[in-house]
């Protein structure tokens, strides 16, 4: 039985909310004050549109992954397409209120996102280019969250760029971890991803090293900057990565009731603790 909370989860609203909170953290770290009021709203709408359209196109492929989330999109596809159209129109209207630099940035990033979604839909099921899905989505998500702030300021500091790289690493860690967990959750219908090509052992090793690098970078920043908010946000990014490692460390527990998805998406809410 579907509940409002589960519906929100299937609609990727935790990811949308996480993008807005992460964007607010990036804005405060970059000292962009004030960020234009329409920026987080348009960001939220665009993230919702991309995630929803990606899954609506997935279910149109033969033999799509029969996950609960995909079954939800299959069942409510007509309603979801209308929601996408409505969100797109609202985002278009709000675009006229944004600064010119954000509009230009959005056009370029939107073009890349549209090209990505179109390519994923048209490529054969096991095309080698699909192996770029996890890193490419991580890059597009991270650039959207941080880039929409950066284009509203004249220059970029080294600390901001390092924390962006930490966030990018966490986004990739999240996506690769989900691919590994999905492979264990549905062993009889493995998806074509980096996790299945690399195998469980290699993916596990990469995720461990990625966690170590992110945590070490976060702790290192605390010694190289005197900005108190930069220190707090670096620690928070390290905690986000460590939380994902906790899911990786105890897969049996987090596979139950898709706990790994709930907590894995919720890590992007953690920036709220330092705002």
C-alpha positions as CSV (number, residue, x, y, z in Angstrom):
1,X,0.0,0.0,0.0
2,X,1.4,3.4,-1.0
3,X,1.7,6.1,1.6
4,X,2.5,9.8,1.1
5,X,6.0,9.2,2.4
6,X,6.6,6.3,0.0
7,X,5.1,8.3,-2.9
8,X,7.6,11.1,-2.2
9,X,10.4,8.6,-2.2
10,X,9.4,7.1,-5.5
11,X,9.1,10.6,-7.0
12,X,12.8,11.2,-5.9
13,X,11.7,14.2,-3.8
14,X,14.4,13.4,-1.2
15,X,16.9,13.9,-4.0
16,X,15.3,17.1,-5.0
17,X,15.2,18.4,-1.4
18,X,18.8,17.3,-1.0
19,X,19.9,19.2,-4.1
20,X,18.3,22.4,-2.7
21,X,20.0,22.0,0.7
22,X,23.3,21.3,-0.9
23,X,22.9,24.3,-3.1
24,X,22.3,26.4,0.0
25,X,25.5,25.1,1.6
26,X,27.4,25.9,-1.6
27,X,25.9,29.4,-1.6
28,X,26.9,30.1,2.0
29,X,30.4,28.7,1.4
30,X,30.8,30.9,-1.7
31,X,29.5,33.9,0.2
32,X,27.0,34.7,-2.5
33,X,24.5,36.8,-0.7
34,X,21.8,36.8,-1.6
35,X,21.4,34.0,-4.1
36,X,18.6,34.9,-6.4
37,X,15.3,33.6,-4.9
38,X,14.3,31.7,-8.0
39,X,17.6,29.7,-8.2
40,X,16.7,26.9,-5.7
41,X,13.2,26.6,-7.0
42,X,14.3,26.2,-10.6
43,X,17.0,23.8,-9.4
44,X,14.4,21.7,-7.6
45,X,12.1,21.6,-10.6
46,X,14.9,20.6,-13.0
47,X,16.2,17.8,-10.8
48,X,12.6,16.5,-10.5
49,X,12.1,16.7,-14.3
50,X,15.4,14.9,-15.1
51,X,14.9,12.1,-12.6
52,X,11.3,11.5,-13.5
53,X,11.8,11.6,-17.3
54,X,14.8,9.3,-17.0
55,X,12.6,6.7,-15.3
56,X,9.6,7.2,-17.5
57,X,11.9,6.5,-20.5
58,X,13.3,3.5,-18.7
59,X,9.9,1.8,-18.4
60,X,9.4,2.2,-22.2
61,X,12.3,-0.1,-22.8
62,X,11.6,-3.8,-23.2
63,X,12.6,-5.7,-20.1
64,X,13.0,-2.6,-17.8
65,X,14.1,-3.2,-14.3
66,X,11.1,-4.3,-12.2
67,X,12.0,-2.2,-9.1
68,X,9.3,-0.8,-7.0
69,X,10.2,2.7,-8.1
70,X,10.0,1.8,-11.8
71,X,6.7,-0.1,-11.2
72,X,5.3,3.1,-9.6
73,X,6.3,5.2,-12.7
74,X,4.8,2.5,-15.0
75,X,1.5,2.6,-13.1
76,X,1.2,6.4,-13.0
77,X,3.0,7.3,-16.2
78,X,0.2,9.5,-17.7
79,X,-0.1,11.5,-14.5
80,X,3.7,11.8,-14.2
81,X,4.1,13.0,-17.7
82,X,1.6,15.8,-16.9
83,X,3.5,16.6,-13.8
84,X,6.7,16.9,-15.9
85,X,5.0,19.2,-18.3
86,X,3.6,21.4,-15.5
87,X,7.1,21.5,-13.8
88,X,8.7,22.4,-17.1
89,X,6.3,25.3,-17.7
90,X,6.8,26.6,-14.2
91,X,10.6,26.4,-14.6
92,X,10.3,28.2,-17.9
93,X,8.3,31.1,-16.3
94,X,10.7,31.4,-13.4
95,X,13.7,31.5,-15.8
96,X,12.7,35.0,-16.8
97,X,13.4,36.1,-13.2
98,X,16.9,34.6,-13.0
99,X,20.1,36.6,-13.6
100,X,21.5,36.3,-17.1
101,X,24.6,34.3,-15.9
102,X,22.3,31.7,-14.4
103,X,20.2,31.5,-17.5
104,X,23.2,30.9,-19.7
105,X,24.6,28.3,-17.3
106,X,21.2,26.6,-17.3
107,X,21.0,26.5,-21.1
108,X,24.4,24.8,-21.4
109,X,23.8,22.3,-18.5
110,X,20.2,21.6,-19.7
111,X,21.6,20.8,-23.2
112,X,24.0,18.3,-21.7
113,X,21.2,16.8,-19.6
114,X,18.9,16.5,-22.6
115,X,21.6,14.9,-24.6
116,X,22.3,12.4,-21.8
117,X,18.7,11.4,-21.4
118,X,18.2,11.0,-25.2
119,X,21.4,8.9,-25.6
120,X,20.5,6.6,-22.7
121,X,17.0,6.0,-24.2
122,X,18.3,5.3,-27.7
123,X,21.4,3.2,-26.9
124,X,21.1,-0.6,-26.9
125,X,20.7,-2.3,-23.5
126,X,24.4,-3.2,-23.1
127,X,26.1,-0.5,-25.0
128,X,29.6,0.4,-23.6
129,X,28.6,4.1,-23.4
130,X,26.1,3.2,-20.7
131,X,28.9,2.5,-18.3
132,X,29.4,6.3,-18.1
133,X,26.0,6.6,-16.5
134,X,27.2,6.8,-12.8
135,X,30.1,9.2,-13.3
136,X,28.2,11.3,-15.8
137,X,25.1,11.7,-13.6
138,X,27.3,12.5,-10.6
139,X,29.0,15.3,-12.7
140,X,25.7,16.8,-14.0
141,X,24.1,16.7,-10.5
142,X,27.1,18.3,-8.8
143,X,27.7,20.9,-11.4
144,X,24.0,21.9,-11.3
145,X,24.1,22.2,-7.5
146,X,27.4,24.2,-7.3
147,X,27.6,25.8,-10.7
148,X,24.3,27.7,-10.3
149,X,25.9,29.5,-7.3
150,X,29.4,30.0,-8.8
151,X,28.1,31.9,-11.9
152,X,26.7,34.5,-9.5
153,X,30.1,35.5,-8.1
154,X,33.2,37.0,-9.8
155,X,35.8,34.4,-8.6
156,X,36.2,31.0,-7.1
157,X,38.4,30.1,-4.1
158,X,40.4,26.9,-3.8
159,X,38.5,25.7,-0.7
160,X,35.2,25.9,-2.6
161,X,36.6,23.9,-5.5
162,X,38.0,21.2,-3.2
163,X,34.7,20.9,-1.4
164,X,33.0,20.7,-4.8
165,X,35.3,17.8,-5.6
166,X,34.3,16.2,-2.3
167,X,30.7,16.6,-3.1
168,X,31.2,15.1,-6.6
169,X,33.0,12.1,-5.0
170,X,30.0,11.6,-2.7
171,X,27.5,11.8,-5.6
172,X,29.5,9.2,-7.5
173,X,29.9,7.1,-4.3
174,X,26.1,7.2,-3.9
175,X,25.4,6.1,-7.4
176,X,28.0,3.3,-7.5
177,X,26.8,2.1,-4.1
178,X,23.2,2.0,-5.4
179,X,24.4,0.0,-8.4
180,X,26.2,-2.5,-6.2
181,X,23.2,-2.9,-3.9
182,X,20.8,-3.3,-6.8
183,X,23.0,-6.1,-8.1
184,X,22.6,-7.9,-4.8
185,X,18.9,-7.0,-4.5
186,X,18.0,-8.4,-8.0
187,X,20.6,-11.1,-8.7
188,X,18.5,-12.7,-11.4
189,X,18.1,-9.5,-13.5
190,X,21.4,-7.6,-13.2
191,X,21.6,-4.2,-14.7
192,X,24.4,-3.2,-17.0
193,X,26.5,-0.8,-15.0
194,X,30.0,-0.2,-13.7
195,X,29.2,-2.3,-10.7
196,X,28.3,-5.4,-12.8
197,X,31.3,-4.9,-15.1
198,X,33.8,-4.3,-12.4
199,X,32.4,-6.9,-10.0
200,X,31.6,-6.7,-6.4
201,X,35.2,-6.9,-5.1
202,X,36.6,-4.2,-7.3
203,X,33.6,-1.9,-6.7
204,X,33.9,-2.5,-3.0
205,X,37.6,-1.6,-3.0
206,X,37.0,1.6,-5.1
207,X,34.2,2.7,-2.7
208,X,36.4,2.2,0.3
209,X,39.3,4.2,-1.2
210,X,36.8,6.9,-2.2
211,X,35.5,7.1,1.3
212,X,39.1,7.4,2.7
213,X,40.0,10.1,0.3
214,X,36.9,12.2,1.0
215,X,37.3,11.9,4.7
216,X,41.0,12.7,4.6
217,X,40.4,15.7,2.4
218,X,37.7,17.0,4.8
219,X,39.9,16.7,7.8
220,X,42.8,18.2,5.8
221,X,40.7,21.3,4.9
222,X,40.1,21.9,8.6
223,X,43.9,22.7,8.9
224,X,44.3,24.7,5.7
225,X,41.4,27.2,6.2
226,X,40.4,29.5,9.0
227,X,36.9,29.9,7.6
228,X,34.7,28.3,10.3
229,X,31.8,27.5,7.9
230,X,34.2,25.9,5.4
231,X,35.6,23.7,8.2
232,X,32.0,22.7,9.3
233,X,30.9,22.0,5.8
234,X,34.1,19.9,5.1
235,X,33.4,17.8,8.2
236,X,29.8,17.4,7.1
237,X,30.8,16.2,3.6
238,X,33.1,13.7,5.3
239,X,30.2,12.5,7.5
240,X,28.1,12.1,4.3
241,X,30.7,9.9,2.8
242,X,31.2,7.9,6.0
243,X,27.4,7.3,6.1
244,X,27.4,5.8,2.6
245,X,30.3,3.6,3.7
246,X,28.2,2.4,6.6
247,X,25.6,1.2,4.1
248,X,28.3,-0.5,2.1
249,X,29.7,-2.1,5.3
250,X,26.3,-3.7,6.4
251,X,24.6,-4.6,3.1
252,X,22.3,-7.3,4.5
253,X,20.6,-4.8,6.9
254,X,20.3,-2.0,4.4
255,X,18.9,-4.2,1.6
256,X,15.9,-5.0,3.8
257,X,13.0,-2.7,2.9
258,X,15.3,-0.7,0.6
259,X,16.9,1.0,3.6
260,X,20.0,1.8,1.5
261,X,17.9,4.0,-0.8
262,X,16.2,5.9,2.0
263,X,19.5,6.6,3.9
264,X,21.6,6.9,0.7
265,X,19.3,9.7,-0.6
266,X,18.9,11.3,2.8
267,X,22.7,12.0,3.1
268,X,22.2,15.0,0.8
269,X,19.9,16.4,3.6
270,X,22.9,16.5,6.0
271,X,24.0,20.0,4.8
272,X,20.9,21.3,6.7
273,X,22.8,20.6,9.9
274,X,25.4,23.3,9.2
275,X,23.2,25.9,7.6
